[in-house]
Amino acid sequence: MTPLPRFYNTLTRQVEPFEPMDGRTVRMYTCGPTVHDYAHIGNFRAYVFEDLLRRFLKFHGWGVIQVMNLTDVDDKTIRKSRAAGMSLKEYTQRYTQAFFEDLDQLRIERAEHYPAATEHIPDMIRLIERLIEKGYAYQSPDGSVYFSIARFPTYGRLARLDPASLRPGARVSQDEYEKDNVADFALWKAWDEADGDVAWDSPWGRGRPGWHIECSAMSMKYLGETFDIHTGGQDNIFPHHEDEIAQSEAATGHPFVRFWLHCAHLIVDGRKMSKSLGNFYTLRDLLQRGWTGREVRYVLLTTHYRQHLNFTFDSLDAARAALARLDDFRARLDGVAGTVPPASLPVWAADADGAFHEALADDLNISAAMAALFDVVHEGHRAMDTRSLPAAEAAAVRAMLQNWDRVLGILRPDETEPSPDVVELVRRREEMRAARQWAEADRLRAEILARGWTVQDTPQGPRLRRR
């Protein structure tokens, strides 16, 4: 029987064996984007980690129901839509579409549900009503509704807050606030002039939900009052996830989430990413500089999720070289295997297959999994160099790598095919080489390079690869 995977649970601060509550399907909630701008690479560090987790859970043999929320109403979206002179819906739809385009660039699998906050206001109102009925929430004189942290004795256990730091009676109305603001938080925010035309009717007057109640209402609507996994960045632990636990468990009387998994921050060149430092990058910034989504995914994927990721352009160079090495190995395997059906794996590949599975089952130990991958590349090249890899075994290794890529999402080369004009340049270059017109052949190679492709001369003819 395959051992259960083990994950680090932020709630207990321990690595624990995991299996879904029903033994078959993992119900997982991931904090999605606030669609007020293009997502930056720090955001995508979390989304790639969550994609690795999702893929591995499926690879292990379980079903997955994943919910990722879209925060399309909060302080930021309202402020920026008003500054742009656009309706909230028109403004956020632009960035929602961009987010999904970026997911595709990074080969991130789609979740089963992407609920938008503005489409679930009635669910949030009903949840707030339950909290008021049970005595955990109260209405302030201005019409806003707050959660009373003093009435929830275990408040702070996820973030390991000192109970002495709690300030019962003090209130914080902002959607996002600092750790020293350990105070009653807003569930419903009464309308004010800064909200413009963004407001909904409620039993407490016109207003809008607070950020924290959105995730509780939507996660429980799609996954039930208790579900298996909740993920996010470490910056979400407090206040967001702490507040989610409090309001959800106060309303239902049941445990909210069994496993909390959080990824560490991304930094750039050893410093916090900041527009003022000039080291703030969206995915689109990197694509415009000539990098591919596959290369960015490699960088974001291959540092363990609980370690800080130091993003540099050198790391992108290294990713490009590593992926080229993997592509060359795949092409060489194809040349040996052809269309022969797979046989049994050679011993060195079977050993690597076991190591790959075990590494990912050990709290998604991606470093050990990648070590297994490059062991296969090394041993495979050596076997092909000595002509000791039969075609059927090469086909088996190829099939194993295709199976691994269900988890990694990096081994398949980019699908973009060269345009007809690039193909024509390659044909003309071959003519110049045959005629020994080396200067013209070099000029054509440079033109091919300028169009985003490198050409490699092999005994089988020229091979094109995305630059």
KAGIQUI-V788105 format. One record per pair of residues at least 4 apart in sequence whose ideal C-beta (glycine too) atoms are under 8 Angstrom apart, sorted by the first residue. I is the first residue (numbers start at 0). J is the second residue. Records with the same first field share a line. If there is no record, write none. Layout:
I: J + J
This chain:
1: 59 + 60 + 356
2: 16 + 360
3: 16 + 17 + 18 + 360
4: 16 + 17 + 55 + 56 + 59 + 359 + 360 + 361 + 362
5: 14 + 15 + 16 + 17 + 360 + 361 + 362
6: 14 + 15 + 17 + 258 + 260 + 362 + 363
7: 12 + 13 + 14 + 15 + 260 + 305 + 362
8: 12 + 13 + 14 + 15 + 258 + 259 + 260
9: 157 + 236 + 259 + 260 + 261
10: 156 + 157 + 256 + 258 + 259
11: 15
14: 362
15: 258
17: 227 + 228 + 258
18: 22
19: 23 + 24 + 25 + 26 + 61 + 227
20: 26 + 225 + 226 + 227 + 257
23: 61 + 62
24: 61 + 62 + 63 + 64
25: 56 + 61 + 62 + 63 + 64 + 227 + 228
26: 64 + 222 + 223 + 226 + 227 + 228
27: 52 + 53 + 56 + 63 + 64 + 65 + 66 + 222 + 226 + 227 + 228 + 229 + 230
28: 65 + 66 + 67 + 68 + 214 + 218 + 222 + 226 + 228 + 229 + 230 + 256
29: 45 + 46 + 49 + 65 + 66 + 67 + 110 + 229 + 230 + 231
30: 45 + 67 + 68 + 214 + 230 + 231 + 232 + 235 + 239
31: 67 + 68 + 69 + 70 + 113
32: 38 + 42 + 69 + 70 + 94 + 98
33: 70 + 71 + 73 + 75 + 76
34: 69 + 70 + 71 + 76 + 91 + 94 + 95 + 98
35: 73 + 75 + 76 + 79 + 90 + 91 + 94
36: 79 + 94
37: 94 + 97 + 101 + 281 + 282 + 283
38: 42 + 43 + 46 + 97 + 98 + 101 + 281 + 282
39: 43 + 272 + 279 + 280 + 281 + 282
40: 44 + 265 + 267 + 272 + 280 + 281 + 282 + 285 + 295 + 299 + 310
41: 45 + 232 + 264 + 265 + 272
42: 46
43: 47 + 101 + 105 + 282 + 295 + 299
44: 48 + 232 + 262 + 264 + 265 + 299 + 308
45: 49 + 230 + 231 + 232 + 262
46: 50 + 102 + 105 + 107
47: 51 + 105 + 107 + 296 + 299 + 300
48: 52 + 230 + 262 + 299 + 304 + 363
49: 53 + 67 + 230
50: 54 + 105 + 106 + 107 + 108 + 408
51: 55 + 300 + 304 + 363 + 365 + 406 + 407
52: 56 + 228 + 230 + 260 + 363
53: 57 + 63 + 65 + 108 + 110
54: 58 + 108 + 405 + 406 + 407 + 408
55: 59 + 359 + 363 + 406
56: 61 + 63
57: 61 + 62 + 63 + 405
58: 359 + 405 + 406
59: 360
63: 111
64: 111 + 112 + 221 + 222
65: 110 + 111 + 112
66: 110 + 111 + 112 + 113 + 114 + 217 + 218 + 221 + 222
67: 110 + 112 + 113
68: 113 + 114 + 115 + 116 + 213 + 214 + 217 + 218
69: 91 + 95 + 98 + 113 + 114 + 115 + 116
70: 76 + 116 + 210 + 213
71: 76 + 87 + 88 + 91 + 95 + 115 + 116 + 117
72: 76 + 77 + 87 + 91 + 116 + 117 + 197 + 207 + 208
73: 77 + 116 + 174 + 210
74: 78 + 173 + 174 + 175
75: 79 + 174
76: 80 + 87 + 90 + 91
77: 81 + 87 + 193 + 194 + 195 + 197
78: 82 + 193
79: 83 + 90
80: 85 + 86 + 87 + 89 + 90 + 91
81: 195
83: 90
85: 89 + 90
86: 90 + 196
87: 91 + 117 + 197
88: 92 + 117
89: 93
90: 94
91: 95
92: 96
93: 97
94: 98
95: 99 + 115
96: 100
97: 101 + 283
98: 102
99: 103
100: 104
101: 105 + 282 + 283 + 292
102: 107 + 109
103: 107 + 292
104: 282 + 286 + 291 + 292 + 295
105: 282 + 292 + 295 + 296 + 299
106: 292 + 293 + 296 + 408 + 409
107: 408
108: 408
109: 113
112: 221
114: 118 + 119 + 217 + 220 + 221
115: 119
116: 120 + 123 + 208 + 213 + 217
119: 123 + 213 + 216 + 217 + 220
120: 124 + 199 + 207 + 208
121: 125
122: 126 + 216 + 217 + 220
123: 127 + 187 + 208 + 212 + 213 + 216
124: 128 + 187 + 199 + 201 + 202 + 208
125: 129 + 216
126: 130 + 212 + 215 + 216 + 219 + 246 + 250
127: 131 + 136 + 144 + 186 + 187 + 201 + 208 + 212
128: 132 + 202
129: 133 + 250
130: 135 + 136 + 146 + 186 + 246 + 249 + 250
131: 135 + 136 + 137 + 138 + 144
133: 249 + 250
134: 150
135: 146 + 147 + 150 + 151 + 246 + 249 + 250
136: 144 + 145 + 146 + 147 + 186
137: 144 + 145 + 147
138: 142 + 143 + 144 + 145 + 203
139: 143 + 144 + 145 + 170 + 189
141: 189
142: 189 + 190 + 203 + 204 + 206
143: 172 + 185 + 187 + 188 + 189 + 203 + 206
144: 185 + 186 + 187 + 203
145: 170 + 183 + 184 + 185 + 186
146: 151 + 183 + 184 + 185 + 186 + 242 + 245 + 246 + 249
147: 151 + 167 + 183
148: 154 + 165 + 167 + 181 + 182 + 183 + 184 + 245
149: 165 + 167 + 168
150: 249
151: 245 + 248 + 249
153: 248
154: 160 + 165 + 241 + 245
155: 159 + 160 + 161 + 162 + 164 + 165 + 181 + 241
156: 160 + 244
157: 236 + 237 + 240 + 241 + 244 + 259
158: 178 + 236 + 237 + 240 + 241
160: 164 + 165 + 181 + 237 + 241
164: 179 + 181
165: 181 + 182
166: 181 + 182
167: 183
168: 182 + 183
169: 182 + 183
170: 182 + 183 + 184 + 185
171: 176 + 180 + 182 + 183 + 184 + 185
172: 185 + 188 + 209
174: 185 + 209 + 210 + 211
175: 210 + 238 + 239
176: 180 + 184 + 238
178: 237 + 238
180: 238
184: 209 + 211 + 238 + 242
185: 209
186: 208 + 209 + 211 + 212 + 246
187: 201 + 203 + 206 + 207 + 208 + 209 + 212
188: 206 + 207 + 208 + 209
189: 203 + 204 + 205 + 206
190: 194 + 198 + 204 + 205 + 206 + 207
194: 198 + 206 + 207
197: 207
198: 205 + 206 + 207
199: 205 + 206 + 207
200: 204 + 205
201: 205 + 206
208: 212 + 213 + 216
209: 213
210: 214 + 239
211: 215 + 238 + 239 + 242 + 243 + 246
212: 216 + 246
213: 217
214: 218 + 239 + 243
215: 219 + 243 + 246 + 247 + 250 + 255
216: 220
217: 221
218: 222 + 226 + 229 + 243 + 247
219: 223 + 224 + 226 + 247 + 251
222: 226
224: 247 + 251 + 253 + 255
225: 251 + 253 + 254 + 255 + 256 + 257
226: 255 + 256 + 257
227: 256 + 257 + 258
228: 256 + 257 + 258 + 259 + 260
229: 240 + 243 + 255 + 256 + 258 + 259 + 260
230: 259 + 260 + 261 + 262
231: 235 + 236 + 239 + 240 + 261 + 262
232: 261 + 262 + 263 + 264
233: 261 + 262 + 263 + 264
234: 264
235: 239 + 240 + 261
236: 240 + 241 + 261
237: 241
238: 242
239: 243
240: 244 + 259
241: 245
242: 246
243: 247 + 255
244: 248 + 255 + 256
245: 249
246: 250
247: 251 + 255
248: 252 + 253 + 254 + 255
251: 255
260: 304
261: 305
262: 304 + 305
263: 304 + 305 + 306 + 307 + 308
264: 271 + 307 + 308
265: 272 + 299 + 307 + 308 + 310
266: 270 + 271 + 272 + 307 + 308 + 309 + 310
267: 271 + 272 + 278 + 279 + 280 + 309 + 310 + 311
268: 278 + 309 + 310 + 311
269: 309
270: 276 + 278
271: 276
272: 276 + 278 + 279 + 280 + 310
273: 278 + 279
274: 279
280: 284 + 285 + 310
281: 285
282: 286 + 292 + 295
283: 287
284: 288
285: 290 + 295 + 315
286: 290 + 291 + 292
289: 451 + 466
290: 294 + 295 + 315 + 319
291: 295 + 413 + 465
292: 296
293: 297 + 322 + 409 + 412 + 413
294: 298 + 315 + 318 + 319 + 322
295: 299 + 315 + 318
296: 300 + 408 + 409
297: 301 + 318 + 321 + 322 + 409
298: 302 + 308 + 310 + 314 + 315 + 318
299: 308
300: 365 + 407 + 408 + 409
301: 318 + 365 + 366 + 369
302: 306 + 308 + 365 + 366
303: 362 + 363 + 364 + 365 + 366
304: 363 + 365
305: 362
309: 314
310: 314
311: 315
312: 316
313: 317
314: 318
315: 319
316: 320
317: 321
318: 322
319: 323
320: 324
321: 325
322: 326 + 409
323: 327 + 464
324: 328 + 376
325: 329 + 372 + 376 + 409 + 410
326: 330 + 412 + 464
327: 331
328: 332 + 376 + 379 + 380
329: 333 + 397 + 400 + 410 + 412
330: 334 + 462
331: 335 + 379 + 380 + 383
332: 336 + 379 + 383 + 393 + 396 + 397 + 400
333: 337 + 397
334: 459
335: 383 + 388 + 390 + 393
336: 341 + 390 + 391 + 393 + 394 + 396 + 397
337: 390 + 394
339: 390 + 391 + 393 + 394
340: 391 + 394
341: 391 + 392 + 394 + 395 + 397 + 398
342: 389 + 391 + 392 + 394 + 395
343: 349 + 392 + 395
344: 348 + 349 + 352 + 392 + 395 + 396 + 399
345: 349 + 378 + 382 + 388 + 392 + 395 + 396
346: 350
347: 351 + 374 + 375 + 378 + 382
348: 352 + 375 + 378 + 379 + 392 + 395 + 396 + 399
349: 353
350: 354
351: 355 + 371 + 372 + 374 + 375 + 378
352: 356 + 371 + 399
353: 357
354: 358 + 367 + 368 + 370 + 371 + 374
355: 359 + 368 + 371 + 372 + 403
356: 360
357: 361 + 367
358: 364 + 365 + 366 + 367 + 368 + 370 + 371
359: 363 + 364 + 365 + 368 + 406
361: 367
364: 368
365: 369
366: 370
367: 371
368: 372 + 406 + 407
369: 373
370: 374
371: 375
372: 376 + 400 + 403 + 407
373: 377
374: 378
375: 379 + 396 + 399 + 400
376: 380
377: 381
378: 382
379: 383 + 388 + 393 + 396
380: 384
381: 385
382: 387 + 388
383: 388 + 393
388: 392 + 393 + 396
389: 393
390: 394
391: 395
392: 396
393: 397
394: 398
395: 399
396: 400
397: 401
398: 402
399: 403
400: 404 + 410
401: 405 + 410
403: 407 + 410
404: 408 + 409 + 410 + 411
412: 464 + 465
413: 465
415: 465
417: 421 + 422 + 425 + 452 + 463
418: 422 + 450
419: 423
420: 424 + 450
421: 425 + 447 + 450 + 452 + 463
422: 426
423: 427
424: 428 + 443 + 446 + 447 + 450
425: 429 + 443 + 447 + 454 + 461 + 463
426: 430
427: 431 + 443
428: 432 + 440 + 443 + 444 + 447 + 454 + 461
429: 433 + 460 + 461
430: 434
431: 436 + 437 + 439 + 440 + 443
432: 436 + 437 + 440
436: 440
437: 441
438: 442
439: 443
440: 444
441: 445
442: 446
443: 447
444: 448 + 454
445: 449
446: 450
447: 452 + 453 + 454 + 463
448: 452 + 453 + 454 + 466
451: 465 + 466
452: 463 + 464 + 465 + 466
453: 463 + 464 + 465 + 466
454: 461 + 462 + 463 + 464
455: 461 + 462 + 463 + 464
456: 461 + 462
457: 461 + 462
